[in-house]
Structure formats: C-alpha cells, structure tokens
Amino acid sequence: MSRFILALSAMLALAGVEKAQGTPMMCSSEQRSCITACQKNPPALVANCISGCRAYFNYCRSTGCWDNGINRYCGLLRQ
C-alpha cells in the first residue's frame, strides 16, 4: 500500500510541474526578447542587432530552434 501512495504522490508532483511550466515558448516571443535586448545597445549597433534577430526568427520559423550563436534550444512553436 505504501508503494502505491508513493507512486501516486510522484505522479501528482510531476503533473504539478507540467502545469507550472506555463505556456509554450514561441519563435515570436524569442524575437521580441531579442529586439528588446537590442535596444540596450548603442544607437549605432541597434539596426544590425535587429537584423540578426530577424535572421534568428526566420531560422526558428523553419526549424523550431532558436540559435543566436550563443544559445541554441529547440522545441519552440513556429509562430
């Protein structure tokens, strides 16, 4: 009986973790974050930075992976 309770507790805990993760990540959200980060650069560098964000976004839309040269993670919704 105690194994059953332990297994049930573990399943409930894992179910809670899944719900705690929230909404899935999307390529468009990563692009917005990238552009926001670009705004912190000196004005002369902002245009090139935003251009890079658009390239990362296009790559993400085709692969589902965000790759900005520093970080690479996959499984994003392609929107």
N, C-alpha and C positions, 0 to 999 in steps of 0.2 A: 504494500500500500504506500509506503514512503517513497518508493521509486516512482510511482505514478504521480504523486504530489510534486516531487522534484521535477519530473518531466513536464508536467502541466505548468509549473511555475516558470520553467525555462522557456516554454513556448509563449506564454503570456508576456514575458520580459522581451523576447525577440519581436513579438508583434508590436509592442510599445515602441521599440527602437525604430521599426519601419515607419510608423506614423510620425515619429519625432523628426524624421529627416525632412519632411515638408515637401514642397513642390519640386518637380524635377528641374534640373538645370537645362537651360536652352542656349543655343548659339547667340540669339539676340541679346540675352541678358549679359553674356560674356562680352559682347561687342560694346554694350552700354558701359560696362565697368571699365573696359579698355579705354574708351573715349574719355570717360571721367578722369582716368589716371593721366591721360594725355594733357588735359587742361592744367595739370600741375607743372608741366614743363615750361621752359622759357618760350615766349611767343614765337620765336624763330623756328622752334622744333615741333610745334603743335601740328602743323599741316602734314609733315612726314609721319608723325606718330599716328594720326588719324588714318592716314593712307594704309599704314601697317595694320591697324585694327580692321579695316575693311578687307584686307587680304586674308587675315586670320578668320574673319567671319565667313568669307567665301569658301575657304578650306573647310571650316566647320560645317557649313551647309552641305557640302558634298561628302564629307566623311563621318560627321558626328563627333569629331575630335577637335578640341581647341589646342592649338600649338602656336605659342608666341615666341618660340625659340628658347624660352626659359622653363616654362611649364608645358606639359602635354598630358591631357586627360581626355578620355573618351566616354561615350555613352550619353552624350548630350542630345536633346531633341533638336532636330534640324530646323528650327524656326527662329 
